[in-house]
C-alpha cells in the first residue's frame, strides 16, 4: 500500500430538503475529483439533507437511513470511481430520534458511521439527538480515518481521542456560518498540529433560511500548516497530496539530541482527572 494519497474537500451549496439535487451535485463533483486523482473526498455536514430546518418534523421528514437511496447512490459512485467519500446527512432511528451523521463510504460500500457528539443550539442540532457512537477510527486502503462533525472540533478531547486510537486523517464535514471564522483560521490547524494528524475540513457555502455559510474549506497537515484553502463563496474542490506516514511520526525533532517533543508519549494523563 502506498502511503501517498490525494485528499479533497468538495465545497458546495446543498439545497434544504432536496436530496435528489444534492446527491446529483455530489455525484458530479465526485467524478471531477476522481479524474483529478483524489482517493478521499469529504463533503459538508448534512450535505444530503440540508441543515437549517425550522422544526423537528421537517428534519425527520428529510432524514434517510444509511441504507437509503441517497447513500446507496453515493456508494455506487464510490464503487464505479474507486474512491472513498465522507458525507453528512440526517439519520433517523426506530425511536423517532434524528441524528446528525457522517458516513464513510468506500468502493465496497459503507465502512463507518459517526453520530455528532457535541450539539450547538443551531439549525437541525436544536432537534437532533446526541450521538453515542464514540470516536472510532476506521482502517481503509488509504489509511486510518476518523470523523468529527463541525462543533466537535471545538472540543480538543474528541480529536485527541481519534489520534490516540491511531487516526492518520480526521475528516470534518461542517456547516460554519457567519461568525465561525476562527474555525478555519485557527482551530483546524491547531487540532492537526497538537495531534500530528491531517485534518480535512469541508464547509458549505450559500444561504439557508437566513443563515449564511462562510465556505473556507481547508486541509491542514501534522505540522499545522495549511495545505489547501477554498474561497469564502465559490463551489469548488480543493486538493492536496499527503503522505499518511507523516501522521505516524508523533515525535517532533527540532534539533536531534537537543530539542525533541513527543506529543503522545509526553502526555501526563495521570494529572488530567
Secondary structure, DSSP 8 states (H G I E B T S, - for coil): --SEEEEEEEE----TT-HHHHHHHHHHHHHHHHHTT-SEEE--TTTTT-S--SSHHHHHHH---TTSHHHHHHHHHHHHHT-EEEEEEEEE-TTS-EEEEEEEEETTEEEEEEE--S--SSGGGGTS----S---EEEETTEEEEEEEGGGGG-HHHHHHHHHTT-SEEEEE---BTT-HHIIIIIHHHHHHHHT-EEEEE--EEEETTEEEE---EEE-TTS-EEEE--SS--EEEEEEEEGGGGG--EEEEETTTEEEETTTT--GGGT-
